[in-house]
Amino acid sequence: MIRVLLLKGNGSELIRSSLSGQMEVDLFVAADLESAYQIVQKKPIHTILAPAPDPNVSDSTYATALIQWQHDIRSRGMTTALLTYTLSGGSVLLTDTSAGISLCDPADPSFRSIISILRQAANKCLLERSFRDEYDLQRRTIMAMPIPYLRVVSGSIIGINPAMESLSGYLAEEFEQRPLTDIIIMETQSEDAVYHACLSCRNAEQIPVRIHQGQELSGDGLAASVFFIEDRREILELHAKIKETQRLCQEKLWLSETMVLKLSPDGTIIFANNATLTCFGYAGQDLAGCHISLLLPPVPDPEPVSSVSLFLGVANESEPTAIHIMEHLRSDGGKIYVAWTTRAYYAASGDLTGLLCIGTDMTEHTPEGEGRISTRIWRDKVIEGTDILPEVFDAILQACVEIAREGREGKPVGTAFLVGDRDAVMDRSRQLILNPFYGHPADMRMVIRKDVREMLKEYALLDGAFVVTGDGMLEAAGRYITVDSSSSSLPKGMGTRHSSTAAITSVTRTVGLVVSESGGRVSVIKDGKIVKVIG
């Protein structure tokens, strides 16, 4: 249904008679402009049909009032279409004051097409109003937003918002028709119409900005473009502070007495501080770009675990008691042992991006000049309350580390050592095989001797555990522990060797050292609990 308001005039009766019978039209008739205005105030009207002003009449009061009414309709945001009509030779001439002329003949049966004309005029007003509302909304948004804004046509500024006034110090009228190049000094451009530039302010300050352009550049000028200005001063200050902080951190890391290594996902050394270079014998050199395998001894395993995986294993370790000590090679070929704390870094996609490794040199040298793991920090607490001598514990630990690291004949080996409280251990175990140490002289069974420790690697292939006295004599090999291990509580993933060792240490004053066949870790067990893990 279309609501039509018809003002009486020459030809209005012909239009009225034609429209009155149409069910699609709700027709209202007014005698003059004043009564028509009152109708419009009460009801929403889609189209107004008013008689066109007579050009032969000198009094222009009606024409002026009609123009003023049309202006009022538009200024108030009404969606009413105003058409004028004249009667000429039996035909009605309809004029849309903003769209042109349509000719309709009421004598023609197709005169009903006037309804389409009226509807089109009303729809046109609705569409225009929609465009005006959208434009007004955009304009209000731009004027209210805190981001500085410029509108440029053919290289000249034709509009700004208050945020641009505040940033530049210029008033809005000072921007009008001003060349863009007076205000903006372009520096670089990216492919997505983003520029780095400088904004010239009233106080002569040059503010670094980033400009987001709404349209592409046209030749050497800018045509019908909008610019959103991003003040980069705070961002650049932050970048400068971050850069300075990074420099200070690198300086502190370089001078730190603790070893610091940064690795890429493929094991390439990105950074090694002075303590690391000194410890590995590369003082005065730069290891950046070298692979971490340079610092690791060769592995006899035909399918060795990658060096990155070794450090990742440290990073993923969840046991708080674990001390991860790795065997390394110095530049002169000597062995050193380093306890590492490692953190892995991942991208949002889950891909590994790097490793940061913090190390402490755990190497000490025997009187014979042999390098081995230093246990002075924690050893005394482990052997407290037992009959184990410190040098015996160190010798067995060193043997375990070598077995875990080297295996035997290229294959990983798992075994266990029960150290101290010899009689209690022998009473709670039995021989699986003939004891290979039975009947040998005592001095040939002392674990503090290097050649004896080498022999242990051969017997590590046997099933069962080694039994060592507190003063370091090898008592037996291939012992089967007979203590019930069902009550032992160890972390998940531990096998029979760990659980049986934990069980016997819970009822004796012995310390167990277990080499894991899978993973090559050494677990130190006392009183039924794992007290240290060396990986």
URRA-V513401 format. One record per backbone hydrogen bond with DSSP energy under -1.0 kcal/mol. CO is the residue of the C=O (numbers start at 1). NH is the residue of the N-H. If there is no record, write none. Layout:
co=CO nh=NH
co=CO nh=NH
This chain:
co=2 nh=26
co=3 nh=46
co=3 nh=47
co=4 nh=28
co=5 nh=49
co=6 nh=30
co=9 nh=12
co=11 nh=15
co=12 nh=16
co=13 nh=17
co=14 nh=18
co=15 nh=19
co=16 nh=20
co=19 nh=22
co=22 nh=25
co=24 nh=2
co=26 nh=4
co=28 nh=6
co=30 nh=8
co=32 nh=36
co=33 nh=37
co=34 nh=38
co=35 nh=39
co=36 nh=40
co=37 nh=41
co=38 nh=42
co=39 nh=43
co=46 nh=81
co=47 nh=5
co=48 nh=83
co=49 nh=7
co=50 nh=85
co=54 nh=57
co=60 nh=64
co=61 nh=65
co=62 nh=66
co=63 nh=67
co=64 nh=68
co=65 nh=69
co=66 nh=70
co=67 nh=71
co=68 nh=72
co=69 nh=73
co=70 nh=74
co=71 nh=75
co=72 nh=76
co=73 nh=78
co=74 nh=77
co=81 nh=48
co=82 nh=97
co=83 nh=50
co=84 nh=95
co=85 nh=52
co=86 nh=93
co=88 nh=91
co=91 nh=88
co=92 nh=104
co=93 nh=86
co=94 nh=102
co=95 nh=84
co=96 nh=100
co=100 nh=96
co=102 nh=94
co=104 nh=92
co=105 nh=108
co=108 nh=111
co=110 nh=113
co=111 nh=114
co=112 nh=115
co=113 nh=117
co=114 nh=118
co=115 nh=119
co=116 nh=120
co=117 nh=121
co=118 nh=122
co=119 nh=123
co=120 nh=124
co=121 nh=125
co=122 nh=126
co=123 nh=127
co=124 nh=128
co=125 nh=129
co=126 nh=130
co=127 nh=131
co=128 nh=132
co=129 nh=133
co=130 nh=134
co=131 nh=135
co=132 nh=136
co=133 nh=137
co=134 nh=138
co=135 nh=139
co=136 nh=140
co=137 nh=141
co=138 nh=142
co=139 nh=143
co=140 nh=144
co=141 nh=145
co=148 nh=229
co=150 nh=227
co=151 nh=158
co=151 nh=159
co=152 nh=225
co=153 nh=156
co=155 nh=180
co=156 nh=153
co=157 nh=177
co=159 nh=151
co=161 nh=164
co=161 nh=165
co=162 nh=166
co=163 nh=167
co=164 nh=168
co=165 nh=169
co=168 nh=202
co=172 nh=175
co=175 nh=178
co=178 nh=157
co=179 nh=182
co=180 nh=183
co=180 nh=184
co=183 nh=200
co=185 nh=198
co=188 nh=196
co=190 nh=193
co=193 nh=213
co=194 nh=190
co=195 nh=211
co=196 nh=187
co=196 nh=188
co=197 nh=209
co=198 nh=185
co=199 nh=207
co=201 nh=204
co=205 nh=201
co=207 nh=199
co=208 nh=232
co=209 nh=197
co=210 nh=230
co=211 nh=195
co=212 nh=228
co=218 nh=221
co=221 nh=218
co=222 nh=155
co=225 nh=152
co=226 nh=214
co=227 nh=150
co=228 nh=212
co=230 nh=210
co=232 nh=236
co=233 nh=237
co=234 nh=238
co=235 nh=239
co=236 nh=240
co=237 nh=241
co=238 nh=242
co=239 nh=243
co=240 nh=244
co=241 nh=245
co=242 nh=246
co=243 nh=247
co=244 nh=248
co=245 nh=249
co=246 nh=250
co=247 nh=251
co=248 nh=252
co=249 nh=253
co=250 nh=254
co=251 nh=255
co=252 nh=256
co=259 nh=359
co=260 nh=273
co=261 nh=357
co=262 nh=270
co=262 nh=271
co=263 nh=355
co=264 nh=267
co=267 nh=292
co=268 nh=264
co=269 nh=289
co=271 nh=262
co=273 nh=277
co=274 nh=278
co=275 nh=279
co=276 nh=280
co=277 nh=282
co=280 nh=331
co=282 nh=285
co=287 nh=290
co=290 nh=269
co=291 nh=294
co=292 nh=295
co=293 nh=296
co=295 nh=329
co=306 nh=310
co=307 nh=311
co=308 nh=312
co=309 nh=313
co=310 nh=314
co=311 nh=315
co=312 nh=316
co=319 nh=322
co=324 nh=340
co=326 nh=338
co=328 nh=336
co=330 nh=333
co=334 nh=330
co=336 nh=328
co=337 nh=362
co=338 nh=326
co=339 nh=360
co=341 nh=358
co=343 nh=356
co=345 nh=353
co=345 nh=354
co=347 nh=350
co=351 nh=347
co=354 nh=345
co=355 nh=263
co=356 nh=343
co=357 nh=261
co=358 nh=341
co=359 nh=259
co=360 nh=339
co=362 nh=374
co=364 nh=372
co=366 nh=369
co=370 nh=366
co=372 nh=364
co=375 nh=379
co=378 nh=382
co=379 nh=383
co=383 nh=386
co=389 nh=393
co=390 nh=394
co=391 nh=395
co=392 nh=396
co=393 nh=397
co=394 nh=398
co=395 nh=399
co=396 nh=400
co=397 nh=401
co=398 nh=402
co=399 nh=403
co=400 nh=404
co=401 nh=405
co=402 nh=406
co=403 nh=407
co=408 nh=411
co=411 nh=408
co=415 nh=515
co=416 nh=466
co=417 nh=513
co=418 nh=468
co=419 nh=511
co=421 nh=425
co=422 nh=426
co=423 nh=427
co=424 nh=428
co=426 nh=429
co=428 nh=482
co=430 nh=480
co=435 nh=438
co=437 nh=440
co=442 nh=445
co=445 nh=474
co=446 nh=449
co=449 nh=453
co=450 nh=454
co=451 nh=455
co=452 nh=456
co=455 nh=459
co=456 nh=460
co=458 nh=461
co=459 nh=462
co=465 nh=479
co=466 nh=418
co=467 nh=475
co=467 nh=476
co=468 nh=420
co=469 nh=472
co=470 nh=389
co=472 nh=447
co=473 nh=469
co=476 nh=467
co=478 nh=432
co=479 nh=465
co=480 nh=430
co=485 nh=488
co=491 nh=494
co=495 nh=499
co=496 nh=500
co=497 nh=501
co=498 nh=502
co=499 nh=503
co=500 nh=504
co=501 nh=505
co=502 nh=506
co=511 nh=419
co=512 nh=525
co=513 nh=417
co=514 nh=523
co=521 nh=516
co=522 nh=534
co=523 nh=514
co=524 nh=531
co=524 nh=532
co=525 nh=512
co=526 nh=529
co=529 nh=526
co=532 nh=524
co=533 nh=323
co=534 nh=522
